[in-house]
């Protein structure tokens, strides 16, 4: 029986289940609520799929009657044998601001919303060089093998999109009133990799590669099931190693504090 238990333990370690539990522990230590087994509808294939973890934080500010909800839709991949390499390019629009998936109540007016474009400035989650990841490569992988990187990024993005559509279907058209509670909910795709993560840059004719812990990603997605007004949908997922997740969550916390402060100031000006 002891031999059987040892074999089962070793076999479990080869899967991603242990990594999921460890990621949840890191999130919970940073005061995120975590849920397992949530599903989303893949509108391209008409199938229900599972997202590994959905983590969320709720902030309530009674002073200005504001509620903010931040959701991380997390896909976790176990990739110790194939380091992930992300090719970086300069992004003229590195601060995503209101293109971050969101919905809410009591914040709209004609035209647009009561908030300004810079209120969601995500500078804490941007690289100082203004670069984002746009292409992906798995080192030492067979050429005909499916890319885990793209599959994970698009899966987390579709999960975030589905949650946004579900929550916002009946609530996202309510106009601002001074008496109403302003509610904003954000949905952020995140892929956490158990393995090595590298970024690659082209300098003249040389490819420069260095290891890193997290990378912002720009993912343009063409599909009639996800396009808006006949335009491609641009997702903004993030990619982090498990080891780099605590530092990334610290930056996420900085962004949450900045957004909360900006939105609170904007509402005070109105009231």
C-alpha positions as CSV (number, residue, x, y, z in Angstrom):
1,X,0.0,0.0,0.0
2,X,2.9,2.4,0.8
3,X,4.4,1.8,-2.6
4,X,1.0,2.5,-4.3
5,X,0.6,5.7,-2.4
6,X,4.1,6.8,-3.3
7,X,3.5,6.0,-7.0
8,X,0.2,8.0,-6.9
9,X,2.0,10.9,-5.3
10,X,4.7,11.0,-7.9
11,X,2.1,10.7,-10.7
12,X,0.1,13.6,-9.3
13,X,3.2,15.8,-9.2
14,X,3.5,15.3,-13.0
15,X,0.1,16.9,-13.5
16,X,-1.0,20.5,-13.1
17,X,-3.2,20.0,-10.1
18,X,-0.6,20.7,-7.5
19,X,0.4,23.9,-9.4
20,X,-3.3,25.0,-9.3
21,X,-3.4,24.5,-5.5
22,X,-0.1,26.4,-5.1
23,X,-1.3,29.3,-7.2
24,X,-4.5,29.5,-5.2
25,X,-2.4,29.7,-2.0
26,X,-0.4,32.6,-3.4
27,X,-3.6,34.4,-4.4
28,X,-5.3,33.8,-1.0
29,X,-2.2,35.1,0.8
30,X,-2.6,38.3,-1.2
31,X,-6.3,38.6,-0.1
32,X,-7.9,37.3,-3.3
33,X,-10.9,35.1,-3.0
34,X,-10.5,32.0,-5.2
35,X,-12.9,29.7,-6.9
36,X,-12.3,26.5,-8.9
37,X,-14.2,24.8,-11.6
38,X,-16.0,27.8,-13.1
39,X,-17.0,27.3,-16.7
40,X,-17.4,29.6,-19.7
41,X,-19.0,29.3,-23.1
42,X,-16.6,29.1,-26.1
43,X,-18.6,31.1,-28.7
44,X,-16.4,29.8,-31.5
45,X,-16.9,26.1,-30.9
46,X,-20.2,26.3,-29.0
47,X,-18.7,24.3,-26.1
48,X,-18.6,24.8,-22.4
49,X,-15.1,24.9,-21.1
50,X,-13.5,25.1,-17.6
51,X,-11.2,27.9,-16.4
52,X,-8.7,26.8,-13.8
53,X,-9.2,29.6,-11.2
54,X,-11.2,32.7,-11.0
55,X,-9.9,35.1,-8.3
56,X,-11.6,38.3,-7.2
57,X,-11.4,41.3,-4.9
58,X,-14.2,43.5,-3.9
59,X,-13.6,47.1,-2.8
60,X,-16.5,49.1,-1.2
61,X,-16.1,52.8,-0.6
62,X,-19.2,54.1,1.3
63,X,-17.9,57.6,1.2
64,X,-18.8,58.0,-2.5
65,X,-21.1,54.9,-2.8
66,X,-18.6,53.1,-5.1
67,X,-18.1,49.4,-5.5
68,X,-15.2,48.0,-7.5
69,X,-14.8,44.3,-8.4
70,X,-11.6,42.9,-9.9
71,X,-11.6,39.5,-11.5
72,X,-8.6,37.4,-12.6
73,X,-9.5,34.6,-15.0
74,X,-6.6,32.3,-14.6
75,X,-5.3,29.5,-16.9
76,X,-2.5,27.5,-15.4
77,X,0.0,25.5,-17.5
78,X,2.6,23.0,-16.4
79,X,5.6,23.4,-18.8
80,X,8.9,22.6,-17.1
81,X,10.4,21.0,-20.2
82,X,9.6,23.6,-22.8
83,X,10.6,27.2,-21.8
84,X,8.2,29.8,-23.1
85,X,9.7,32.5,-25.2
86,X,7.7,35.7,-25.9
87,X,8.8,38.1,-28.7
88,X,8.5,41.7,-27.6
89,X,7.6,44.7,-29.8
90,X,7.0,48.4,-29.1
91,X,3.4,49.2,-28.4
92,X,2.2,52.7,-29.2
93,X,-0.8,52.1,-26.9
94,X,0.7,50.2,-24.0
95,X,-1.7,51.6,-21.5
96,X,-5.0,49.8,-22.2
97,X,-7.2,51.9,-19.9
98,X,-10.9,51.5,-20.8
99,X,-10.2,48.7,-23.3
100,X,-9.7,46.5,-20.3
101,X,-12.8,44.2,-20.2
102,X,-15.3,45.9,-17.8
103,X,-19.0,46.5,-17.2
104,X,-21.0,48.1,-14.4
105,X,-24.0,50.1,-13.2
106,X,-24.8,53.8,-12.7
107,X,-21.7,55.1,-14.5
108,X,-22.9,56.0,-18.0
109,X,-24.0,59.3,-19.5
110,X,-24.4,60.8,-23.0
111,X,-22.0,60.4,-24.6
112,X,-19.8,57.8,-22.9
113,X,-19.3,57.6,-19.1
114,X,-18.8,59.8,-16.1
115,X,-15.1,58.8,-16.0
116,X,-12.2,60.2,-18.0
117,X,-9.9,58.1,-20.3
118,X,-7.0,58.3,-17.9
119,X,-8.9,57.1,-14.8
120,X,-8.0,53.5,-15.6
121,X,-4.3,54.2,-16.4
122,X,-2.6,50.8,-15.9
123,X,0.9,52.2,-15.8
124,X,1.8,49.9,-12.8
125,X,1.2,47.0,-15.2
126,X,3.1,48.4,-18.2
127,X,6.7,47.9,-19.0
128,X,9.0,50.9,-18.7
129,X,10.1,50.4,-22.3
130,X,6.5,50.3,-23.6
131,X,6.9,46.8,-25.1
132,X,4.3,44.0,-25.1
133,X,4.4,40.4,-26.1
134,X,3.0,39.7,-29.5
135,X,4.5,36.4,-30.7
136,X,5.1,33.1,-28.9
137,X,7.6,30.2,-29.1
138,X,8.0,27.1,-27.0
139,X,11.6,26.0,-26.9
140,X,12.5,22.4,-27.8
141,X,8.9,21.6,-28.8
142,X,8.1,19.4,-31.8
143,X,7.1,21.6,-34.7
144,X,3.8,19.8,-35.2
145,X,2.8,20.0,-31.5
146,X,0.0,22.4,-30.5
147,X,1.1,25.7,-28.9
148,X,0.2,25.7,-25.2
149,X,0.9,29.4,-25.0
150,X,-1.7,30.6,-27.5
151,X,-4.3,28.1,-26.3
152,X,-3.8,29.2,-22.7
153,X,-3.9,32.9,-23.5
154,X,-7.0,32.7,-25.7
155,X,-8.7,30.4,-23.2
156,X,-8.2,32.9,-20.3
157,X,-9.3,35.7,-22.6
158,X,-12.5,34.0,-23.6
159,X,-13.3,33.2,-20.0
160,X,-12.9,36.8,-19.1
161,X,-15.0,37.9,-22.0
162,X,-17.7,35.4,-21.1
163,X,-17.9,36.6,-17.5
164,X,-18.1,40.2,-18.7
165,X,-20.9,39.4,-21.1
166,X,-22.8,37.4,-18.5
167,X,-22.5,40.1,-15.8
168,X,-23.0,43.1,-18.1
169,X,-26.0,41.8,-20.1
170,X,-28.6,43.4,-17.9
171,X,-26.7,46.0,-16.0
172,X,-24.3,47.8,-18.3
173,X,-26.7,50.4,-19.7
174,X,-27.7,52.2,-16.5
175,X,-27.1,55.9,-16.4
176,X,-25.4,57.8,-13.6
177,X,-27.5,59.3,-10.9
178,X,-26.1,61.1,-7.8
179,X,-28.2,58.9,-5.6
180,X,-27.2,55.6,-7.2
181,X,-24.3,53.2,-6.3
182,X,-21.6,53.2,-8.9
183,X,-20.5,49.7,-9.6
184,X,-17.6,48.7,-11.9
185,X,-16.4,45.2,-12.5
186,X,-13.2,44.3,-14.3
187,X,-12.2,41.0,-16.0
188,X,-8.5,40.4,-16.5
189,X,-7.1,37.3,-18.2
190,X,-4.0,35.8,-16.7
191,X,-1.9,32.8,-17.6
192,X,0.4,31.3,-14.9
193,X,3.2,29.0,-16.1
194,X,5.0,26.4,-14.0
195,X,8.3,26.7,-15.8
196,X,10.7,29.2,-17.4
197,X,9.7,32.4,-19.1
198,X,11.9,34.3,-21.5
199,X,11.5,37.5,-23.5
200,X,13.2,37.9,-26.9
201,X,14.1,41.2,-28.7
202,X,15.6,41.8,-32.1
203,X,18.7,44.1,-32.0
204,X,20.0,44.7,-35.5
205,X,20.7,41.1,-36.6
206,X,20.9,39.6,-33.2
207,X,18.2,38.0,-31.1
208,X,18.5,38.9,-27.4
209,X,16.9,36.6,-24.9
210,X,16.6,37.0,-21.2
211,X,14.6,35.3,-18.5
212,X,11.7,37.2,-16.9
213,X,8.9,36.7,-14.5
214,X,5.9,38.4,-16.1
215,X,4.9,39.9,-19.4
216,X,1.9,42.0,-20.7
217,X,0.5,40.5,-23.9
218,X,-1.4,42.1,-26.8
219,X,-3.7,39.5,-28.5
220,X,-5.7,40.6,-31.5
221,X,-8.4,38.0,-32.2
222,X,-10.4,37.7,-35.4
223,X,-13.7,35.9,-35.1
224,X,-17.3,36.9,-36.0
225,X,-18.3,35.4,-32.6
226,X,-16.1,37.9,-30.7
227,X,-15.9,40.9,-33.0
228,X,-17.5,44.2,-32.2
229,X,-18.8,46.4,-35.0
230,X,-16.9,44.2,-37.5
231,X,-13.7,45.0,-35.8
232,X,-11.2,42.5,-34.4
233,X,-11.3,42.1,-30.6
234,X,-8.1,43.0,-28.8
235,X,-7.5,41.1,-25.6
236,X,-5.0,42.2,-23.0
237,X,-3.9,39.1,-21.0
238,X,-0.9,38.9,-18.7
239,X,1.6,36.0,-18.5
240,X,3.4,35.2,-15.3
241,X,5.5,32.4,-13.9
242,X,4.4,30.8,-10.7
243,X,7.5,32.0,-9.0
244,X,6.9,35.6,-10.2
245,X,3.2,35.7,-9.3
246,X,3.7,37.4,-5.9
247,X,5.6,40.3,-7.5
248,X,3.0,40.5,-10.3
249,X,0.2,40.6,-7.7
250,X,1.9,43.5,-5.9
251,X,1.9,45.4,-9.2
252,X,-1.8,44.5,-9.6
253,X,-2.4,45.9,-6.2
254,X,-0.7,49.1,-7.1
255,X,-3.0,49.4,-10.1
256,X,-6.1,48.6,-8.1
257,X,-5.2,51.4,-5.6
258,X,-4.5,53.9,-8.4
259,X,-7.8,53.1,-10.1
260,X,-9.8,53.2,-6.8
261,X,-8.3,56.6,-6.0
262,X,-8.9,58.0,-9.5
263,X,-12.5,56.9,-9.7
264,X,-13.3,58.1,-6.2
265,X,-11.9,61.6,-7.0
266,X,-14.0,61.7,-10.2
267,X,-17.2,60.9,-8.3
268,X,-16.5,63.5,-5.6
269,X,-16.3,66.1,-8.4
270,X,-19.8,65.1,-9.5
271,X,-21.3,65.2,-6.1
